[in-house]
């Protein structure tokens, strides 16, 4: 799957509140492309979103 397609898919999952699935996609992109700023920013924003919600698990970053 192309990076842009993966980013779009992850964003759709976020919009459906499937945060863990979206985080896994962002992390997968970063595993292959560690300097991808879009995936990094999205994962950071997602982590901040879940931290402030207090009801979702925190995500482990592998980069």
Order of alpha helices (4+ residues) and beta strands (2+ residues): alpha-alpha-alpha
